Amino acid sequence: MNSRQNHLEKQELLKKNKLAAGLVSERYPGVSEIVFRMTYYQKISHPVLMVRTLNFIATDYAYFRMECMRDECTNGGFDLTSAVTALVKSKKKTAKGKISCSGKNENLAAGHASIAYEITIQSDNAKRAK
């Protein structure tokens, strides 16, 4: 029962955070699509954990925080909101970077997980030109 309660609490918190983030169209006017291409790494013998692509359109929530894939990591994850905001402000279409998990656990080393990412933004104007 305790595990179920924890899961429900996490889901409720996620829902609140997404609502607080607002929609892509509200937070980034003029942006029609944001695409994240990410490679998850961990500090073990086979470092590539997963390759993932996420697509956000104007009607999606502008919530760009990804959880750490390590179960024992607490309060960790990867928040790409500032990278998206900087990209929109710079009026560029793409950006690349790497970010480490901010989570803490006595059994995990610092930098236990990271992601390399590429963000591509499509504006409403670019979509209309097609």
C-alpha positions in Angstrom: 0.0 0.0 0.0 2.8 2.4 0.9 4.4 2.0 -2.6 1.0 2.7 -4.2 0.6 5.8 -2.1 4.1 7.1 -3.0 3.3 6.5 -6.7 0.0 8.4 -6.4 1.7 11.3 -4.6 4.4 11.4 -7.3 1.8 11.4 -10.1 -0.1 14.2 -8.4 3.0 16.3 -8.0 3.9 15.7 -11.7 0.4 16.9 -12.7 0.8 20.1 -10.5 4.2 20.8 -12.0 3.0 20.4 -15.6 0.1 22.8 -14.9 2.4 25.3 -13.3 4.7 25.1 -16.4 1.9 26.1 -18.7 1.6 25.3 -22.3 4.4 25.6 -24.9 2.3 28.1 -26.8 1.9 30.3 -23.6 5.4 30.1 -22.4 7.1 30.3 -25.8 4.8 32.3 -28.2 5.6 31.6 -31.8 7.1 28.1 -31.2 5.2 25.3 -32.8 7.4 22.4 -32.0 10.3 21.4 -29.8 12.2 18.2 -30.4 14.7 16.7 -27.9 17.1 14.0 -29.0 18.8 12.6 -25.9 21.3 9.9 -25.0 21.2 8.8 -21.4 24.6 7.8 -19.9 25.5 6.2 -16.6 28.8 5.5 -14.9 29.1 1.8 -15.5 30.8 -0.5 -17.9 28.1 -0.1 -20.6 27.5 3.6 -20.3 24.8 4.2 -22.9 21.5 3.4 -21.2 19.0 4.7 -23.7 18.6 6.9 -26.8 15.3 8.8 -26.8 13.5 11.4 -28.9 10.7 13.6 -27.4 8.4 15.9 -29.4 6.5 18.7 -27.8 3.9 20.7 -29.8 2.3 24.1 -28.9 -0.6 22.4 -27.0 1.7 20.3 -24.8 2.8 21.3 -21.4 6.2 23.2 -21.3 7.5 20.8 -18.7 11.0 19.7 -19.7 12.2 17.9 -16.7 13.3 14.3 -17.2 13.6 11.8 -14.3 16.9 10.1 -13.6 16.8 6.5 -14.8 18.5 5.1 -11.7 15.9 3.8 -9.2 18.1 4.6 -6.2 18.5 8.3 -7.2 16.4 10.6 -5.1 15.3 14.1 -6.2 17.4 13.8 -9.3 16.8 14.3 -12.9 17.5 16.6 -15.8 15.8 20.0 -16.2 16.1 21.3 -19.7 13.9 24.3 -19.3 16.7 26.8 -19.1 18.3 25.3 -22.3 15.0 25.7 -24.2 14.5 29.3 -22.8 18.0 30.3 -23.9 17.5 28.8 -27.3 14.2 30.6 -27.9 15.7 33.9 -26.7 18.7 33.5 -29.0 16.4 32.9 -31.9 18.5 30.0 -33.0 16.9 26.7 -34.2 19.2 24.2 -32.5 21.4 23.7 -29.6 23.5 20.8 -28.1 24.7 20.2 -24.6 25.3 17.8 -21.8 23.8 17.9 -18.3 24.5 15.7 -15.2 21.9 14.4 -12.8 21.5 16.6 -9.7 20.2 13.7 -7.5 21.8 12.6 -4.3 22.2 9.2 -2.7 24.9 7.8 -0.5 25.3 4.8 -2.8 25.7 6.8 -6.0 28.8 8.7 -7.1 28.5 12.4 -8.1 27.8 12.5 -11.9 26.3 9.0 -11.7 24.1 9.8 -14.7 24.1 12.3 -17.5 22.4 13.1 -20.8 23.8 14.5 -24.0 21.0 16.4 -25.8 20.2 18.2 -29.0 17.2 20.6 -29.0 15.5 21.7 -32.2 12.9 24.4 -32.3 10.4 25.0 -35.1 8.6 28.4 -35.2 5.1 29.1 -36.4 6.7 31.1 -39.2 8.8 28.2 -40.4 5.8 26.0 -40.4 3.7 28.4 -42.5 6.5 28.7 -45.1 6.3 25.0 -45.9 
